Amino acid sequence: MEHYAPATAQKNINLAILGALDIPKPSIEEQRQIVEILEKSLDNESKVEDLIDLDDNIDLIKKSILAKSFRGELASNDLNEDSSIELIKDLVK
């Protein structure tokens, strides 16, 4: 493209020169394949982001359980209170 630009201090290429350039394009079938590959990649990226979010949530749940255990909120002698398992189930919801 450099040889199409006029020999001035600042090289510019006008629209007529650009319009005359032959820029190869993939066939429709190749374009469809490219779109399919990109869609799969974006879907995979979304799944990875979801897994990262789940991992972050698991870390928060672990910290919450640990904090409750230090405050003595996980164990009780009161039979009317929910068990630790029920508390964990509530945290997961």
N, C-alpha and C positions, 0 to 999 in steps of 0.2 A: 504494500500500500504506500510505502514511502516514495516510490518512484512516481506515483500519481499526484503527489502534493507539489504545488508550485515552489520554486526555489526562492522563498522569502525567509525573513527572520523567524516568523511564526508560521509553521506549516498548518495549512487548512485544506480540507478536502470538501468540495461542495457536493450538494445532493445529486447533481447530474453525474459526477464521477462515481459516487457510491451506488447510484441506481444502475450504472453500467456493469458493476462488478457481478460476477457469477459466484454466488455463495451456495455451495452444495447443501441440500437438505436431505435428511433421511426419508426413506419411503414411508408411506402411511403405516405399513406393517411394523417397520422399525420404530416409528413413533409410538405405536400402541405398546410395543414391548418395553420401550423406555418408560412410558407412563405406568405400566404394570410393575416394573422394577421399583420405580419411585414410590408408588403407593404401598408396596410391600415394605419398603424401607421406612416410610413414615409410620406405618402400622407397628412395625417392630420398635421404632423409637418411642411410640406412645406406650407400648407394653413395658418397655424398660423404665420409662418415667413412672408408670403405675407401680412397678416393683420397688423403685426407689422410695416412692411415697409410703408404700407398705412397710418397708424397712424402717423408715423414719418413725412411723406410727408404732411399730414394735418397740423401738428404742424408748419412745415416750411412755408406753405402757410399762415397760420394765422399770423405768425411773419412778413412775407413779406407784407401782407395787412396792418397790424398795422404800420409798418415802413413807408409804402407809405402814409398812412393817416396822420402821423405826419409830413411828408415832403410836404403835400398838393398835392400829386400826384393823389389822387382819385377823387377830385372834380375840376370841371373846368366850366367856363362860356362859353367856346368856344363850339359851337354846332357842329363843325366839328370833335371834338375829340370823341374817344370812351367813352361810359358810364362806370361807375364803374362795371356794370355787365359784360361788354365785357372784362375789365381788369381782372376780376376774372376768366372768361372763359379761357383767355390766360394763366393765372397762372396754371390752372388745367391741361392744355394740357401739 
